Amino acid sequence: MVAKNDRCVLITGFTPFGGERTNPSWQLAKALPDSIAGYRIEKLRVPTEFGKAITVTTKAINKLKPDIVLCFGQAGGRSRMSIERVAINVDDAHIVDNAGQQISDRAIRADGPAAYFCTVPIKTMAAAMIKAGVPAEISNTAGTFVCNHLIYGVLHHVAVNSLPTRAGFIHVPYLESQVQNKADMPSMSLATMLDGAKAAIIAATKGKRN
């Protein structure tokens, strides 16, 4: 009998939003193998909704007890996979989420700090992705929509419950199929995103926060 691998990385991706028919973050998540670098890969499809995104993800964290949570989200207009450094305590949406909410200038947690730094080794991950031939960068803003909302909520959950879990967020560009009718909009193939994600995950499992 093969022993169960208790080391786990939870990967999340979002549902489509803003009129798009797909979301590259979930396409990427579900295409990942079930095991990377000796870690079991669990995949979670997260609703693009304020509040519910955090609830669904923290419930999975409590159940799976992952070593690492790595969330992915779409950032149309970016040309590189962007590893986020920080999540800030504000929701300020310029479009509605998938529940019709357009929250303006509201704290994610009234009892939370102004910001949380992601706890994965972002520079090590970026270097590994670039070495794998994937355009990658460190980003200092995750925005103020549901992506930032989710990673702030995850980091807050980890902090207040004193969990050993490390967490981070990576934004990805549009897929090539999404930009056919978008003039001069950058995109990236799913294959390239997969190479970047695998390199990032391996680096995250080996490295300490930096």
N, C-alpha and C positions, 0 to 999 in steps of 0.2 A: 504494500500500500504506500502510495506517495504521500508524504506529509504535507499538510496544508501550509501554504505560505502566508504567514500572518503579517508580513511587511506589506504595507498597502499605500498606494498613491491614489487619491480621489481626483479625477479629472471632471471638470464641469464645462458644459457648453450651453449656449442660450437657444431659445426658440427664435424663429424669424420675427422681425419687427420693422416698423417704418415702411411697410408696403413691400418689403422683400419677400421672396418665396422660399428662401433658404437662409441659413445662418452658418457661415463657414466655421464658427467656433464649435458647433455641434457636429457638423460634417467631419471635422478634424477629430473631435473626441471619440466618436463612435468608430472611426477608422483605425484608431490606435490598437496595437496588439494587446492581448490580455495580460502580458507579463513583460516587463522591461527591467533590466539590470537586477533581476532577482526579486523585484517588487510586483505584487499583484496590482493590476490596473483596474480600478472601478470607475465606471462612467455614469454621469448623471446629467440628464437634460433638465435645464432650469428654465422656468417661465420668465419671460422678460417683463416682470411686474415688480414694482416697488413692494416691499414687505414680503410677499410670497417667495421671492427669490431667496431671501435669507432664511426663511422658515424651512423651505424644502432642503436647502443645503446643510443647515445646521442639524436637521433631523438625520440626514445621511451621515454626518460627522459623528454624531452620538452613536449611531448604529454600527458604523464600520470601523471607527477609531483609527483613521488613517495616520500614517506617519507624516504625510505631506498632502496638502490640498493645493491643486494648481487649477485655477479657473481661467477659462478662455472666453474672449468676447470679440465681437466685430467692431472694427473702427474704420469705417469707410473713409477713404481719403489718405490713409497712411500707406506707405509703400514698403514698410518693414514690419516684421514681428516685433512688437514693443513690450519689453518686460517692465512692468510698472514698479516704481520705487515706493509709492505712498498712496494711501487712501485717506480722503478727507471727510469730515463729518458734516456733509451737506448734500441734500438732494435739490437740484435746480435744473429741471428738464425743459428743453426747448421743443420737445415733441411729447405726445402722450405715450404711455407704456401700453402693453397689450390688454390692460384692464381699463383703459381710458383715463388713467390718472396722469395729470401734468402737474407735478409737485414743484413749487417754487420756493427756493430759499428756506428750506426747512432742515433742521438737524436730523440725521439718521437716528442717533441716540442722544436724547437730552442729557443722559447721565454719562455720556462717553467723552473721551478726549477729543481735541480738535482734529487729530490725525493718528493713524497707525502706520508705521513702516512695515512693508512686507518682510517676512522672516525667512525667505529663501535666498540663496546666494546669487543675487541678480547679476553681478558682474561676471562671475564664473559661468553662469548660464548663457549670458550674451556671448561670451568668448567661445563657448562650445558650439553655439549655433552658427556663429560666423565661421569657425573652423570647419563646420559641416557644409559650408557653402550657402548658407541661408542668410539673407539680409535681416539683420537684427540690430536692436538698439535698446538702451535704457531710456525709459520715459518717466518724466516727473509729474505727469498728470494723467489720471485715469478718467478724467471728465467728471461730470456731475449727474450722469444718468444711471441706469440700473447696473452697469458694470462696476463703477465706483461704489455704488450702494451695496452690492454683493460682497466685494472684497473687504469693505469696511466692516460689514456685518459678520463675516467669517473671522476676521482678526479680533473683533470685539468678543465674539463667542469664545474663541480660544483663550483670550486674555482673562476674562472674568471667571472662566472655569478652570484656569491654570492647567490647560491641556499641553502636552508635549508636541502637539502638531505644529508643523511649520506651514505657512501659507503664502501664496503669491498669485499674481494675475498677469496674463499675457494677452495683449490685443493683437488681432490678426487683420490683414487687409481684406478687401473684397476678394471673392473668388473670380476667376476669369469670366465665368458665365454671368456674373452679376453686373459687369461693366460694359456689356455689348451695346447698351443704349445710353451709356454715361461717357460723354466726351472727355478725353484726357484724364480719366480717373485711373489711378494705379490699381493693380491687382496682383495676385499671387496664385500659383497652382496649388491644388490640394497636396500633391506629392511633395512640393517644397515645404509647405506648412508641416507636413508629417515629419520630414527630416528635421526641421527645427524643433518640433515638439519633443521628439525622441531625444535629441541632443540635450534639450533643456531639462527633461526629466532625469536623465542619467546624471547630469551635473548637479541637479538639486539633491539627488540621493547621496551624493558623495561629498558635497561641499557644505560649509557652514555659512551662516549669514555674512554678507559683505555689502 
